[in-house]
Amino acid sequence: MIARRLGRRGVLLGVPALLLAMTGIAVAAIGPVHVGPRPDGTGVATYGWTVTPAGRQVPAGEKPFGLATSPDGRWLLVSNDGQSTQRLQLVDAREGVVKQSLSYVSPQALFVGVAFSPDGRHAYASAGGNDKVRVYRLGDDQNLVEQAPIALPKGSFAAGLAVSRDGGRLWVADNGSDSVSAVDLASGTVLGTVKVGHNPFGVQLSADGRTAHVSNWGGSTISAVDTTTMAVRATITVGTHPNTMARNPVNGQVYVADGDSDEVSVLDSSTDTVLRSIDVSPYPDAPVGSSPDGLAVAPDGQTLYVANAGNNDVAVVRLAGPEPRDRVVGMIPTAWYPTAVALADGGRQLLVANAKGLGAGPNPGGPNPTRPGVDPTQFVGSVIQGTLSIVPVPGPDQLAHYTRQVIANNGFDERDKVRVPAQTASQVIPRRPGQPSPIKHLIYIVKENRTYDQVFGSLGKGDGDPSLNLFGDESAPNHRELARRFVTLDNFYVDGAVSSDGWQWSTGATSNPYNEHLWPVAYCNRGRGDDTYTNVSAEPGRDPAKSRIWDRLAAAGVSFRNYGMWAGGPLPAKVFATEPELAANTDTSFAALDMKIREQSRIDEWQREFHQFESDGKLPAVEFIRLANDHTVGTTPGQPTPRAMVADNDLAVGRVVDTVSHSRYWKDTAILVVEDDAQNGPDHVDAHRTVALAISPYTQWGTVDSTRYSTVSMLRTIELLAGVGPMTQYDAAATPMLNSFRDRPNLRPYDAIVPRQSLDELNPQNAPMAAASGAMDFGAADAAPEQVLNQAIWKSVKGADSAMPAPRHTVQPGPGREPPDDR
């Protein structure tokens, strides 16, 4: 049941109590053995929520973020804003087919904004970092013909668009320059530019055309711009990170999707005031995670449709009548991560853009190709293809059925339970924060960018593909021995695709719409690289300053110490300004991300402090460690080879376990290790499957745990052991790593293995792709072009002439493997 919330001006209702009675569904299993697409047209997100999209699904390219319908409802524009080739699609809304697709290869760009002229004869698309708006004519053959573009001021980074009712003026949200521009469409010239709030996303014109409301995505305000005087008339405070807006055609009210407040603000466009807010969170007191980012209003003005990207649904809202009272009356299931919604056929048909479709699936043909020109869609950042859902607007009975489906898909009817896999007997992991556990100390290590098959493919146990194994016992002996001796996690997935969203998930249990929209732009040389890590707007949560795991620990009085996370620069390491709690508990002598520094020097510093803590008995309850050299610097001449850097990283992990296991704290410590993302490798199960380790006397049993876990499962495990509650809906619903632990400890210590691979091996001047690697930027995570880096790594390890196995696609368990009980 969706929470009731007291709005700013009136009491608002969410899904009524009758929906609670309708659930009646016990989620016996979160999903199948593996995440990703399933043959029946459904899928499973990395964090285990089932995806069962209603209606018909039309392929919609990579990251469909923008939708616009023609005035007659016949045509739909879809802006594909992904990491690889971007496309503007013209879809026949009646037939549900893509009639035309115009491609744009980097640095040519699209971003979010699409619009038709009032007569339907022209169309417009924002070109993001190209600082222009693309202009199209709809020809007699009903195909788009691109015309001369509209040039915008440098640095504008065009986003949302709005066309005046007379078709004479175009308003552009200049996301990169904190402004909005007015364009004369007859001449194609900019009439003026007005400063608004931070990172504007959308523009919505009032019914009389006198006001342009601009959503300031990088903050929590709406700017009301007088279209006559070209001045900001009012600044309106709404929820966190407002994005899409829609206007009620009957009463003129403007609806604003507040992406990180899980609500929709309702504005009176004549007075520029907030009338009320509509709660679209899924149950009472739900943490953040619904992420509304798409809106559409029915022609009769009585129904609002809200695309909840985080909940994989469209919430159906009956709007206020005589009383100021809105009701969420149901939810329609979509594919993964709906980003925009529109109406066609006189409001009888819903059109929903789903950015992540049904998930990734296997990518064994990449992303470590043997030669240039290999299909870039094997890269995890672009392997997921979006869809367009075409759904007849449901009647009451169908909507009730859809609502039950959404509740079952996401486990909202089990929200108060810790999901316990049936075969577990372990009491080591508490079922509720604050319950006792023999584990008193946690060490959380996050590394960089490896898939399961890259390191464990030839492990000899678990579901691996030996042909995809790049780093074996010679360069990753500790990882492989720890997996063999403690627990092999062969069904563990990262929830992020790349480092930008991967680090958001690894520390905050979500990646918000701001980050989800912008990281593909930064990763394909289409601009906005400055926003991937350090901009406060990219942080998740209602309160961006209090949305990380360390913020929860600090609030609960749980001691912690940081070694390298969210820090950069030369020594002394400097934590990002957005993280004051972390900065206050950071060892600034631990070298942050710098590929020229050996992991061994980092572990020397960590070990120095650990021994001091052991001496004085004051080891913090939680330690955070970042070890990133397994990212490698490719084949840069004079720098360590990929195998040497992986070996350096491997020995560092082994030394941490060795040190702890020979200390007084071994008996009550757990060490959890994961990659922030899995973008730099192939995997025969899913592009998100990764290297993960659970190391403790309570996991030292040499078992294979094939329970479906992900990044948020590890965070949920940390939260339960540390005695703090979840940060988002995702870790709240995650299955903790219960099956990895046993009630009886095995206190055998671990002795680190020195890799046979030399840590001193350097790339020669004639190393494969040496020149390309030498030109890369390794000063920050993922600043180097991943496609080219992956080629260099593969050639370095396998040989310049080595060939990758051909792609194979399956989402079924391997031969002889039984699906584990994954509840």
Residue, then its C-alpha position, 0 to 999 in steps of 0.5 A: m500500500i502506498a503511504r498516505r502523506l500530509g501534503r503542503r496544502g491538504v491531505l493526500l491519499g496514496v493507494p487505498a487500503l483496498l489494494l492491501a486486501m488485493t495483494g494476497i500474494a506470497v513471493a515464493a521466489i524473487g526470480p530465476v537462477h540468473v538475472g536478465p531477459r527470460p525467453d517468455g518476454t519477462g526479465v529480472a533486474t540485478y537486484g532481483w525484482t521481476v520485470t513483467p511489462a504490460g502491453r506490447q513491447v517495441p524495440a526502442g534502442e539504447k536508453p530511450f529517455g525522451l518521448a513526444t507525440s504528434p498533435d494528431g497522435r499518429w506519431l511518436l518521437v523517441s530519443n535514444d540517449g545511450q552510450s553507443t550509437q544514439r538514435l531518434q526513432l519515429v514510431d507509428a503510434r497506431e501500428g506500434v512499429v518503428k517507421q524510421s531511425l536516424s543514427y548519431v555516432s559520438p560525438q554527435a548527440l541526442f539528449v532527452g528533449v523532443a517536441f513536435s510543432p503544433d501543426g505536426r509538420h516539424a520536429y525538434a530534438s535536443a543535441g545535448g553536448n553538441d550545443k544545438v537543437r536538431v530540426y526535422r521536417l516531416g515529409d509527404d512520405q511521412n519520414l523525417v528529413e533533418q534540416a539546419p540545426i539551431a545553434l545554442p550558446k557554447g556549454s548549453f547542453a540542451a535538454g528539455l524542449a517546449v514549443s509555443r502554441d503558435g509554433g513561433r518560439l521554442w524554449v530550451a532547458d540549457n542543462g549545462s549552463d543553468s539557463v533557459s533559452a528562447v528561440d525564434l523558430a522562423s529564423g532559428t536564432v536565439l532571442g535570449t537566455v535567462k539564468v535559472g536554477h542548477n542543471p535545468f531539465g524540463v520546460q513546461l509552458s502555461a496554457d496562456g503561454r505567458t510562463a515557462h516553468v523550468s525544473n531545476w534538476g540539480g536542486s529542488t526548485i522550479s523557476a517561473v520565467d515570464t516569457t514576455t519580459m524574459a525574467v524569472r518571476a518566481t522561484i518555487t521550492v518543490g521536492t528533491h531533483p525535479n525533472t519532468m513536468a506536465r500540464n493539466p489541459v483542463n485546469g492548467q495545473v502543472y505537475v512536477a516529478d520530484g525524482d528523489s522525493d518520490e512525489v509529484s508536486v502540483l503547482d498553480s501556474s497562475t500564482d506560482t505556488v505549490l498546491r499539494s504533493i502526491d506521494v508515489s512511494p509504494y508503502p508506508d514510510a518507504p525509503v527512497g527509490s521510486s524515482p518518478d521521472g515521467l508524467a502524462v495527463a489524460p485529455d479529460g484532466q482527471t488522471l495522471y500517469v507517473a512513470n516510476a523508474g525505480n519501481n518499474d511501473v506507471a502509477v495511475v493517479r485519480l486527480a483532485g475533484p471538488e476536494p484537494r485530494d488525489r488518489v493513487v488507484g493502481m500501478i501498471p507493470t513496465a519493463w526495467y526503468p521506465t523513463a517517460v510516458a505519453l498518451a495516444d489515441g485520444g488518451r486510450q493508449l499508454l506509451v512508456a519508454n523503458a531504458k533498461g528493457l529486460g536486462a543484459g544477459p550474457n556478453p561472452g563476445g566482449p567487452n575484450p575484443t581482439r580487434p577494432g570494430v567488434d560489436p560495441t553492444q557487447f559492452v555492459g554499458s550498451v548491451i541493454q536495449g530499451t523497449l517501448s511499451i504500448v498499453p491500452v489504458p486499463g479498466p478497473d479490473q485490469l488495473a487491479h490485476y496489474t497492481r497485484q502484479v507490480i506488488a508481486n514483482n517487487g515484493f512490496d507485500e513482503r516489505d517488513k520481512v528479511r527475505v530468508p532463503a529456505q535452506t539457511a540455518s545460520q543465525v550469524i546474520p541478524r534478521r533485524p538491525g540490533q539483534p545479536s551476532p557473533i560478528k562484531h567487525l566488518i571490512y568492506i572492500v570495493k575493487e574495480n571492473r571485473t566479471y566472474d568469468q574473468v577471474f573465476g571462469s576456470l576455478g574448478k567449482g561454480d558456474g564458470d566458463p574457462s574460455l573467458n578466464l583472463f586471470g588465473d592462479e598465476s595472477a589472482p591466486n588469493h582471490r581464487e583460493l579465498a573463493r575455493r576455501f571460504v565460499t564461491l559466489d557464482n550468482f552475484y551481480v553488481d547493480g551498476a553498469v559502470s563506475s559512475d553508477g556502480w559507486q552510487w550503488s556500492t555506497g548508497a544502494t541506488s543510482n538516481p535518475y540524474n546519474e542514470h541519465l548523465w553517465p552514458v553521456a560522459y562515457c561516450n565523449r558527448g560531454r558532462g564528464d564533470d558530473t560523474y562523481t563529484n557533483v552533489s546533484a548526482e548523489p542519491g536520496r532525499d537529502p543528498a548529504k545524508s545518503r551513504i552507508w557511512d552516514r547511516l553508521a554515523a547517525a547510529g553511533v557506529s564507529f567506522r574508518n575509511y581507506g580511499m573511498w570517495a577520495g582523490g588527489p595526492l597525499p594527504a588524500k582528500v575526500f569529496a566535499t559532499e561527504p563530511e561524515l566520511a572525511a571525518n573518519t578517513d585515513t588521509s595517509f592511505a593513497a587514494l585512486d592513483m594507478k601509479i601507486r602500488e596496492q602494497s603501499r596502501i595495504d602497508e598503511w592500512q596494516r599500520e593502523f590495524h596493528q595500532f587498533e589491535s594494540d589498543g583494542k579500538l578497531p572500528a566496527v566497520e572499515f571501508i577500503r578501496l583497492a582499484n588497481d585491478h582496473t589496470v592501465g592497459t598496455t601503457p609503455g613503462q607501466p605495469t602490465p594488466r597481469a602485474m596490476v591484477a596480481d598487485n590487487d590480488l596480493a593486497v586482498g590476500r594480505v588484508v585477510d592474512t592480517v585479520s585472520h592472524s589477529r585477535y579480531w579474526k573470531d568476530t570479523a567478516i570481510l566482504v569484497v566486491e567490484d563496483d561494476a563489471q564493465n571490463g570483461p565478458d561473462h557467459v551468464d550476465a554482463h553484470r555478474t562479478v567477483a565477490l567474496a565473503i570471508s569469515p570464520y563463519t564462511q570457511w566451508g568451501t561451499v558454492d552459494s548460488t543464491r542470487y545476490s547483488t551489490v545491495s545484498m552485500l550492503r543489506t548484510i552490512e546493515l544488519l550486522a552493523g545494526v542500521g536500517p536500509m538506505t533505499q527500497y533496494d537494500a530494504a528488499a534485498t536478500p542478505m547473504l545468509n546462505s554464505f554463513r554457517d553457525r559454527p566458526n572455522l578459525r583456521p587462519y589464512d596465509a596470503i599467497v604471493p602471485r607467481q606473476s611478477l608485480d614488477e612486469l612492465n609493458p614494453q614499448n611495442a606492447p599491443m596497443a601501447a600508443a592507445s594505452g599511453a594516451m589514456d587518462f588514468g587519473a580518475a575511475d573510468a576516465a580512459p575509453e573502456q572499449v579501447l582499454n579492454q582490447a589492450i588488456w585482452k591482447s596483453v594477457k592472451g596475445a596480440d593475435s588471440a581470438m575471443p570465443a564467439p558470442r553465446h546467448t542463454v539465460q538458462p542454468g548450465p548442464g547438470r546445474e539445479p536452480p538454487d532456492d532463491r527466496 
